[in-house]
Amino acid sequence: MTPLVTAAVLLAAVTHASWNAIAHRITDKLVGFTLISGGGLLIGLAAVPFLPFPAAGAWPYLLLSAAVHMAYYALLMKSFRLGDFGQAYPIARGSAPLVVTLLAAVFAHEVPDRWAAAGIALSCAGLTGVALWGLRGSRPDWAAIGAALATGLTIAVYTVVDGLGVRASGSSLGYIAWLMAVQGTVIPAYALWRWRRETYARLRPHAGLGLLGAALSVAAYALVLWAQTRAALAPIAALRESSVKFHSYRDFTGTDACTSAGSPCPGPP
């Protein structure tokens, strides 16, 4: 991995942590995800006329990735509902690079050498250690841990799917624009169906913050997709998950339940 690619992934990690922090400042998680996903949709639609159309071979990956992202959002919300953010999120993000390593070896024929494998394992151990530290002195909530691990599996799957897709697309920017445009329709559509005439009133107080989160989210994943065209998938995944280290769990632990302030968790989008 070149210094430029490394810098891009680290910048993506910081940006990813930033949009997650914004999302967690919005108490109603469906409001937050609707604004961020809908903002990504608007950015994607605004960008596609000016970017190359992804090659035909990339579209099966792009559509599969959009579907897996929906499963990721649903499982992430369930993880937050069952356990606190400080435990669920590191387990989800920390388990993903190990699965990416296995999937990349099978589908991309990328087998890391001993040093790269050791680095990936060390990164995953450090990230999951954050969650284990939060469990000290208490009985593990196996339902929450299972949901977090399932979330990590979806992260790994869409990471590899997008890695293969962006390489086949011919344009990392064209791929990310169309991915945002396709996947960004589902959560806003669900929110509109659920809230109907209340939609505007619910979204308006957080619109600026949510749209900022959307811009950061798109930028973060665009950097990762570009990096995946320049280096192996597993090391990028491990380096990207360093975003967990940039989060301040003190603010979220015990206060990030979806039911806080009387706002119930949304169902799967």
N, C-alpha and C positions, 0 to 999 in steps of 0.2 A: 504494500500500500504506500503510495507516494505521499510526501508531506502535504501536497495540495488536497488530495483525497481525505487524508486524516483531518486536516483543518476543516474541510467541508462537513464531515460527519460530526466533528465536535461542535461546530456551529449549529448543525441540525439538532444535536442533543440539547444545547442551551435553548434553542428556539422551541423545541418540543416541550421542554420543561416549562417554558414561559406560557405557552397556550394552555397547558394543563392547569397551571396555577390560575389562569384567568377563568377556565371552566369551573374550577372549584370555588371561585368567589361568587358564582351564581348559585344560589341555594337550590332552586328548582332545576334538577339535572336535565329534565326534558327541555326546558327553556334554553339552557346552556348548549346542549347538543344540537338543538334546532337552529340556533343562531350560527354556531360554528359550521355545522354541515350546510346550512343554507347559504352562509357566506362563501363557503368553498364552491358551492354550485354557481353563485354569481360570478366569482372570480374565474372559474372554469369556462363559463359561457362567454364572458368578456374576452377571454384569451384565445379561444379556439379559432376565430377567424384569422388570426395573425400567426398561427403556428402550423407546422406540418401535420398533416393527418397521419395518425399511426398506421403503420403497415398492416396488411390484412392478418398476418401471422400473430400480431399482438392482441387482437381483439378477443379471442377466447380467454387469454390471461386477464385482460382488463375486466371483462364481465365477471369472471370467476372471482377476481379480487374484490369487486364491488359487493358481491354476495357475501364473501367471507368477512369483509369489513362490517356488514350489517350484523353478522353473528358476533363479531368482536364487540360492537357497541352494546348489544343485548347482554352478553356475558359480563361485560365490564360493569354495567348497571347492576346486574344481579350480584356481582362480587361486592360492590359497595353496599348493597342492601343487606347482605349476609354478614359482612365484616367491615372493619374500618379501613380507611384508605391507606394508612401507614403499613398495614399488613398485606392487604390484597394486591396493591399496585406493585410492590417489589417482587412478590411471588410471580405475578403475571409477566412482568418484564424480564425478571431474572431467569425464568425457565425457558424463555423463547430462544435465546441463542443456541442452546444445546440442541433443540429440535431443528433449528435452521441448519446447524452443522450436519445433522443426519439427512435432512431433506435435500440439502445442496449436494451432498455426496452422491445421492441416488439420482436426482433429476438434473443437476448441472455438472455432475462429474468433477466437483471441487472437493478434494480431500486435503484438509489442512495438514501441514507438517507438525512435528512434535511441539515446536515452540509456539506456533499459532494455536494448536489445540490446548496447550497449557494455559495460554493467555485467555482463551475463551472460557475454559473451566474456572479459572481464577476470577474472571469478571462475574460469571454466574454465581459462584460461591459468595462473592462479596455482596451482590444484590440480594440474594435470598437471605443472607445473614442479617440484612436490615430488618426483614420481616421476622426472622427467628428471634432477634433481639426484642422485638415488640411483643413476642409471645411469652417472654420469660415470666415465670411465676403464675401463669394462667394455663388453663386447659385449652389445647388447640381446638378451634372450631373447624371440624373436618369438612363440613358443608361449604364453608367460606373458602377454605384452602382448595377444595376440589373445583369450585367455580373459578378461582384465580388461576389454577393450573389449566383449566379449559380455555380461559381467556388467553393465557400464554401460548396455547396450541394454535389458536386462531391468529395470533400475532406472527408466529413462525410460518404458518401457511401463507398468509398474505405477503409476508416478506419475500418468500421464495417465489411465489406466483408473480409478484410485481418485478422481482429481479429478472426472471425469465421474460416477462412481458416487455419491460422497458428495453431490454437488449434486442428484442425482435421488432420493436416499434420504429426504430430509425430516428427517434427524437424523444429525449427524456421530457422536454417541456410539453410537447404535444401529448405525450402519454399522461402526464400528471393533469393537464387541463381537461382531457376527456374523462379521466378517472374521477375527478372532482365533479364534473358535470353529470356523470352517470350515477355515482353513489350518493350525491348530494340531494337527490330528489326524495329519497325514502323517508328520512326522519322528518323533514318539514311537512311532507304529505300526511304522515301519521299524526303530527301535532295539529295540523289543520283539521283533520277528521275528528280528533279528540276534543279540541277546544272550540272549533267552529267560529262563532262570532266573537269569542273572547281572545282569539289568537293575537290580534294586534295589541290589545291592552296588556297581554301577558309578556309579549316580546319587547315592547317599546322601552320599558325602563332599563333594559340591559342591552339594547341594540348596539350601542357604541362599543361596549366592552366585548360583546360576542363577536362582532365583525372584526375587531382587532385580533381576537383569538383565531378567527378563521384565516386571516392573512398570515399569521404566524404558523398555523397548522399547515397551510399549503406550502409556505416557504420551507418549513422543516422537512416535509416529505419530498419536495422537489429536490432538495440537496441530497437526500438519501438515494433517491432514484438515479440521480446523476452519478453518484459515487458507485452505485451498483453496475454501471456500465464501464467502470474503470478498475474495479477490484473484486475479489471474491466476496460472496454473500455473507458467510459466517463471521469473519472478522469485522465487517461493517456492522452487522447486527449486534455483536458484542460491544463495539465501541459506541454505537448509537444508544444502547441501553444505559450508558453512563448518565443519561438524562435523569435517572432516578436520584442520582447523587445531588442534583441541583435543586431538588424539591426540599422544602422545609416541612417535615412531617409534624412538627410541633403544632402548627396551625391547623392541621387537618385531622390528626388522630383524635377520635372520639367526638368530632364536631362535624364530620363530613357525611353523616348518615343522610340518605335521601329523604328521610322523614323529618329532618330538622325544619324548624319554623312551620311545622304543620303541613309541609308539602310532600305528598306521597311520591314514592318512586314510580316512574313510568313503567309500563310493561314493555316487552320487546318491541322495537320499532318495526 
